[in-house]
Amino acid sequence: MAKAKTHYTCSDCGGISSKWTGQCTACHQWNTMVETVLDTPGVNRLSQTQHKSLAQTAPVLSLADIEAVDVPRFGTGIEEFDRVLGGGLVSGGVVLIGGDPGIGKSTLLLQALANISHIKSTLYVSGEESGAQIALRARRLGVDGKELKLQAEIQLEKILGTLADLKPEVAVIDSIQTVYSDALTSAPGSVAQVRECAAQLTRVAKQTGVTIILVGHVTKEGALAGPRVLEHIVDTVLYFEGDPQSSFRLVRAIKNRFGAVNELGVFAMTEKGLKGVSNPSALFLSQHDNQVPGSCVMVTQEGTRPLLVEIQALVDTSHLPNARRLSVGLEQNRLAMLLAVLHRHAGIAAFDQDVFINAVGGVKITEPAADLAVLLAINSSMRSKPLPRGLVVFGEVGLAGEIRPAPRGQERLREAAKLGFSIAMIPKANVPKQKIEGMTIVAVERIDEAFNKLRELD
């Protein structure tokens, strides 16, 4: 029997090489080359129509002549899920949702699909669980599945046949890594299978108008397993965040062709499934009877929603040759940069101190508007003196010691005032034109000025 021919495919960009290399020559990522079996004579090949276009050929038109029409949406019955999606699902859209095992992907989609089944035809395709297992979960969650169609299948051709016969308006594929096509010889979950199955399902969605939601596995680094091209094929990419051991779940939009990116949905895991949290700021603020050193509250902007998050800092004398710098929920390299700014422009040295930073509640803050809160929390911990009660801050700190404005400052201040905060230390460029009732605004331009005004507040 002839030996099957193989080549190596990059799991990040999909680049192909005839031999294994440590670094992909296309995207220059290390240790991403995966062996893939090539199609051999005598086995089924992909049909001649595999590369046909997603829609009929359209005439060339002037952009000004094309009518701009808002994309119609329909809700899932879960308000926080609709927020992350940008207002709801879109007909013909393809959504990819990933997260750690056991974090609640299947639970959320089963709840959403059960709600949608009352107004639209739905199909749940499971490649990981049997129908009995899903029925037990539905009974535990208390969802009404009378109108929800279920199929336990992993072969792509049979799934496509079911979609053609039932013509559902919304379909969930759980998960894309378990689906395989007979036209390829590689195993389910391989780069070639994931890429081809996702492309075929996307083609069906665009041609028929069915909304397809794909569940994706993640690697140990937290990225979606399979080729990176998978994220480019779909319209929306959602990630589950948070500790699976915690009762709270965060769903973040990384890509959305029909809405804003970086939208955040907050859920609480209960006995009846995932429930949306109406006031997520309460999750990210610790409850202290008295003010404690090293704690500072900031307002971060997640998509269109302002959230109040507590930043905690612990500064302690280091007993190691190199002091430790640990950041949870914030960027590690930015912490080192901020400590250098603190020394150069405020005269506060921490080179012989271990510095630990944590964003309460497991939220990940990527925007630089957290800089000022981090520095104030570090200074508070070093002085062992708490910050004034009712203080909220935001602002980006530059390498020259200046404090730069943050976007949507007015919305951040309104949210803080609504939750009872009375003092706001913000960049001078973010000072609102109209006074916010019950809030004192402290405008600063430089980091040393911020510390001086903080002493005046004390």
C-alpha positions in Angstrom: 0.0 0.0 0.0 1.4 3.4 -1.0 2.3 5.7 1.8 0.0 8.7 2.2 1.6 12.0 1.3 1.7 14.7 3.9 2.5 18.4 4.1 2.7 20.8 7.0 0.2 23.6 7.6 0.5 26.6 9.9 -2.3 26.6 12.5 -2.1 30.4 12.7 -2.2 31.6 9.1 -2.8 28.4 7.1 0.5 28.5 5.2 1.7 25.3 3.7 5.2 23.8 3.6 6.5 20.5 2.2 8.7 19.9 5.2 8.5 20.7 8.9 10.1 23.9 10.1 10.2 25.4 13.5 9.0 28.8 12.2 6.3 29.5 9.7 7.8 31.2 6.7 4.5 33.1 6.0 3.6 34.6 9.4 6.9 33.9 11.3 5.2 32.3 14.2 7.1 29.5 16.1 5.9 25.9 16.6 2.7 26.3 14.6 3.4 23.8 11.8 1.0 20.8 11.9 1.3 17.7 9.7 -1.7 17.2 7.4 -2.4 14.2 5.1 -2.8 15.1 1.4 -5.7 13.8 -0.7 -4.6 10.6 -2.5 -5.9 9.0 -5.6 -8.8 6.6 -5.0 -10.5 8.7 -2.3 -13.4 11.1 -2.6 -12.3 14.6 -3.6 -14.1 17.9 -3.0 -16.7 18.6 -5.6 -16.0 20.9 -8.5 -18.3 23.5 -7.0 -16.3 23.9 -3.7 -14.9 27.3 -4.8 -18.1 28.8 -6.3 -19.0 32.3 -5.2 -21.2 33.0 -2.2 -23.8 34.9 -4.3 -24.8 35.4 -7.9 -22.5 37.7 -9.9 -23.7 41.3 -9.4 -23.2 44.2 -11.9 -20.6 46.8 -11.1 -22.2 49.9 -9.6 -21.2 53.3 -8.2 -21.0 53.3 -4.5 -23.3 56.4 -4.4 -26.0 54.4 -6.3 -26.1 51.6 -3.8 -28.8 52.0 -1.2 -27.6 51.8 2.4 -30.0 49.7 4.4 -29.7 48.8 8.1 -29.3 45.1 8.7 -32.4 43.6 10.3 -31.8 41.8 13.6 -33.7 39.5 15.9 -33.1 39.0 19.6 -32.1 35.8 21.4 -34.2 36.5 24.5 -31.0 37.1 26.5 -30.3 40.8 26.9 -26.6 40.5 27.7 -26.0 38.2 24.7 -27.8 40.5 22.4 -25.6 43.4 23.6 -22.4 41.5 22.7 -23.9 40.6 19.3 -24.5 44.3 18.6 -28.3 44.1 19.1 -29.1 40.6 18.1 -28.4 38.0 15.4 -28.4 38.8 11.7 -29.9 36.5 9.0 -27.1 34.9 7.0 -24.5 35.8 9.6 -21.9 33.4 11.0 -21.0 33.7 14.6 -18.0 31.9 16.2 -17.9 31.6 20.0 -14.9 30.1 21.9 -14.0 29.6 25.5 -12.4 27.2 28.0 -14.1 23.8 28.5 -17.0 23.9 30.9 -17.3 27.7 30.9 -20.8 27.7 29.6 -20.8 27.9 25.8 -23.2 25.1 25.2 -25.4 26.2 28.1 -25.8 29.8 26.7 -26.5 28.6 23.2 -29.1 26.1 24.3 -30.9 28.8 26.3 -30.7 31.2 23.4 -31.9 28.7 20.8 -34.8 27.6 23.0 -35.9 31.2 23.2 -35.5 31.8 19.4 -37.4 28.5 18.6 -40.7 30.2 19.6 -40.4 32.7 16.7 -38.1 31.0 14.2 -37.2 27.5 13.1 -34.0 26.3 14.8 -31.6 23.4 14.6 -29.0 22.3 17.2 -26.3 20.0 15.8 -24.2 18.4 18.5 -20.9 16.6 17.7 -19.8 16.2 21.3 -22.9 15.1 23.2 -25.7 12.7 22.6 -29.4 13.7 22.3 -30.1 12.3 25.8 -27.3 14.4 27.4 -28.6 17.5 25.8 -32.2 16.6 26.9 -31.0 16.2 30.5 -29.3 19.6 30.3 -32.4 21.2 28.9 -34.5 19.7 31.7 -32.0 21.0 34.3 -32.1 24.5 32.8 -35.9 24.4 32.6 -36.0 25.5 28.9 -38.9 24.7 26.6 -37.5 22.6 23.8 -40.8 21.6 22.0 -39.9 23.6 18.9 -36.2 23.0 19.0 -34.9 20.4 16.5 -31.8 18.4 17.5 -29.3 16.3 15.5 -26.3 14.5 16.9 -24.0 14.3 13.9 -20.4 15.1 12.9 -20.3 14.4 9.2 -20.4 17.6 7.2 -22.3 16.2 4.2 -25.1 14.9 6.5 -25.3 18.2 8.3 -25.5 20.1 5.0 -28.3 17.7 3.9 -30.2 18.4 7.1 -29.9 22.1 6.6 -31.2 21.7 3.0 -34.2 19.6 4.1 -35.3 21.4 7.3 -34.3 24.9 6.1 -33.9 26.3 9.7 -33.5 30.0 10.2 -30.9 29.6 13.0 -28.5 26.6 13.4 -25.9 25.9 16.1 -22.9 23.6 15.3 -21.3 22.4 18.5 -18.4 22.2 17.9 -16.7 22.9 14.6 -13.6 20.9 15.7 -15.6 17.7 15.7 -17.1 18.1 12.2 -15.3 16.3 9.4 -15.8 16.0 5.6 -15.5 12.7 3.7 -13.8 14.6 0.9 -10.7 15.1 3.1 -8.5 12.3 4.5 -7.3 14.2 7.5 -8.7 13.6 11.0 -11.5 15.8 12.5 -10.1 18.9 14.2 -7.1 19.2 11.8 -6.3 22.4 10.1 -7.7 21.3 6.8 -10.9 19.9 8.2 -11.7 22.9 10.4 -11.0 25.3 7.6 -13.0 23.5 4.9 -16.0 22.7 7.1 -16.2 26.3 8.3 -16.0 27.5 4.7 -18.7 25.2 3.5 -21.0 26.2 6.4 -20.3 29.9 5.8 -21.2 29.4 2.1 -24.5 27.8 3.0 -25.3 30.7 5.4 -24.6 33.3 2.8 -26.5 31.5 0.0 -29.6 30.5 2.0 -29.8 33.2 4.7 -29.6 30.8 7.7 -27.9 32.2 10.8 -25.1 29.8 11.9 -23.4 29.8 15.3 -20.2 27.8 15.5 -18.7 26.7 18.8 -14.9 26.6 18.8 -12.4 25.0 21.1 -9.5 27.0 22.5 -5.8 26.2 22.9 -4.0 26.3 26.2 -2.9 29.9 25.4 -6.6 30.8 25.1 -6.7 31.3 21.4 -9.2 29.6 19.1 -7.9 26.2 18.0 -7.5 25.6 14.3 -6.3 28.0 11.6 -6.4 31.7 12.2 -8.2 32.0 8.9 -11.3 30.7 10.8 -11.7 34.1 12.5 -11.5 35.8 9.1 -14.2 33.6 7.5 -16.9 34.3 10.1 -18.8 37.6 10.7 -18.6 37.7 14.5 -16.1 36.3 17.0 -17.0 36.0 20.7 -14.8 34.8 23.5 -15.8 33.6 27.0 -13.6 35.1 29.7 -13.4 34.5 33.4 -12.4 31.7 35.7 -14.5 28.5 35.1 -14.5 28.0 38.9 -16.2 31.4 39.5 -19.9 31.9 39.2 -19.5 34.9 36.8 -18.8 34.7 33.1 -17.8 37.5 30.7 -18.4 37.3 26.9 -16.4 39.7 24.8 -16.8 40.5 21.1 -13.4 40.5 19.3 -14.8 40.9 15.8 -18.2 42.0 14.6 -19.1 43.0 11.1 -22.6 44.1 12.2 -21.8 46.0 15.4 -19.2 47.4 17.8 -16.2 45.4 18.9 -15.1 45.0 22.5 -18.6 44.9 23.7 -18.8 43.0 27.0 -21.7 40.8 28.3 -21.7 39.8 32.0 -23.5 36.6 33.1 -23.9 34.8 36.4 -23.9 31.0 36.3 -26.9 29.7 38.3 -28.8 26.4 38.6 -31.1 27.5 35.8 -28.2 28.4 33.5 -26.6 31.7 32.6 -28.4 34.9 33.7 -27.5 38.4 32.6 -26.2 40.8 35.2 -28.0 44.1 35.1 -25.4 46.1 37.1 -22.0 44.5 36.3 -20.0 47.3 38.1 -21.1 45.8 41.4 -19.1 42.6 40.5 -15.8 44.5 40.0 -16.0 46.6 43.1 -14.9 45.0 46.4 -17.0 45.6 49.5 -14.8 47.3 52.2 -16.2 48.5 55.5 -13.4 51.0 55.6 -11.1 52.4 52.9 -8.0 50.2 52.5 -4.5 51.2 51.1 -3.7 50.1 47.6 -7.3 50.3 46.3 -8.4 52.7 43.5 -11.6 52.7 41.5 -11.5 53.5 37.8 -14.1 53.7 35.0 -13.2 51.6 32.0 -15.1 51.7 28.7 -16.1 48.2 27.3 -17.6 48.9 23.9 -20.5 51.2 24.5 -20.7 50.4 28.2 -18.8 52.2 31.0 -17.8 49.9 33.9 -16.4 50.7 37.3 -13.6 48.4 38.2 -11.4 48.3 41.4 -7.7 48.3 40.8 -5.7 46.8 43.7 -2.0 47.2 44.3 0.4 45.6 46.8 3.9 46.9 47.1 6.3 45.1 49.4 10.0 45.0 50.1 11.7 42.5 47.7 14.1 39.9 49.0 15.2 38.8 45.6 18.0 40.2 43.4 15.3 41.2 40.8 12.1 42.7 42.2 8.9 41.0 41.0 6.4 42.7 38.7 3.1 40.8 38.5 -0.1 42.1 36.8 -3.4 40.2 36.7 -6.1 41.6 34.3 -3.8 44.4 33.0 -0.9 44.4 30.6 2.4 43.2 32.2 4.8 45.3 30.1 2.7 48.5 30.7 3.3 48.1 34.5 7.0 48.2 34.0 6.7 51.3 31.9 4.4 53.0 34.5 6.9 52.3 37.3 9.6 54.0 35.3 7.3 57.1 34.7 6.5 57.1 38.5 10.2 57.3 39.3 11.3 59.8 36.7 8.4 62.3 36.9 7.1 61.9 40.4 10.3 60.9 42.3 8.8 57.7 43.7 11.2 54.8 43.3 10.0 51.1 43.4 13.1 49.4 42.0 13.7 47.4 45.3 9.9 46.7 45.8 7.8 43.8 44.6 4.7 45.2 42.9 1.5 43.2 42.4 -1.5 44.6 40.4 -4.9 43.0 40.2 -8.2 44.0 38.5 -11.0 42.8 40.8 -13.6 40.4 39.4 -11.4 38.7 36.7 -12.1 41.4 34.1 -9.3 42.1 31.5 -8.6 45.8 31.0 -6.8 46.5 27.7 -7.3 50.3 27.4 -4.5 52.7 28.6 -7.1 54.8 30.6 -6.3 52.5 33.6 -2.8 54.0 33.9 -3.6 56.8 36.4 -5.6 54.3 38.6 -2.6 51.9 38.7 -0.2 54.6 39.7 -2.5 56.0 42.4 -3.1 52.5 43.8 0.7 51.8 43.9 1.4 55.1 45.7 -1.4 54.4 48.2 0.1 50.9 48.9 3.6 52.3 49.3 2.4 55.0 51.7 0.0 52.6 53.5 -2.6 55.3 53.3 -6.0 54.8 51.6 -7.3 57.1 48.9 -10.2 59.5 49.7 -13.6 57.8 50.0 -15.7 58.3 46.9 -12.8 58.9 44.5 -12.9 57.6 40.9 -10.2 58.2 38.3 -9.3 57.5 34.7 -6.6 58.7 32.3 -3.7 57.6 30.2 -0.2 58.4 31.4 2.5 59.2 28.8 6.2 58.6 29.0 6.7 62.4 29.5 4.6 62.3 32.6 1.6 63.9 30.9 -2.0 62.6 31.5 -3.8 62.1 28.3 -7.6 62.2 27.8 -9.7 59.1 27.5 -12.6 58.6 25.0 -16.2 59.1 26.2 -15.2 60.9 29.4 -18.7 62.3 29.9 -20.3 58.9 29.9 -17.7 57.5 32.4 -18.4 60.4 34.8 -22.2 59.9 34.6 -21.9 56.2 35.4 -19.6 57.0 38.4 -22.0 59.6 39.6 -25.0 57.2 39.3 -23.2 54.8 41.6 -22.5 57.4 44.2 -18.9 58.5 43.6 -18.4 62.1 44.6 -14.8 63.0 43.5 -13.3 62.3 40.0 -9.7 62.9 39.2 -9.5 63.0 35.4 -7.4 64.5 32.6 -7.9 68.2 32.0 -9.1 67.6 28.5 -12.0 65.4 29.8 -13.5 68.1 32.0 -17.2 68.3 31.1 -18.7 71.5 29.9 -21.7 71.1 32.2 -21.3 70.4 35.9 -22.3 66.9 37.0 -24.6 67.0 40.0 -23.0 65.7 43.2 -19.5 65.3 41.8 -16.4 67.3 42.3 -14.0 67.3 39.3 -10.3 67.4 39.9 -8.6 68.1 36.6 -4.8 67.2 36.2 -2.3 67.5 33.4 0.8 65.8 34.8 1.4 62.9 37.1 3.2 65.0 39.7 0.3 67.4 39.7 -2.0 64.4 40.4 -0.1 63.4 43.5 0.0 67.0 44.8 -3.8 67.4 44.4 -4.3 64.0 46.0 -2.5 65.3 49.1 -4.8 68.3 49.2 -7.8 66.0 49.2 -6.4 64.1 52.1 
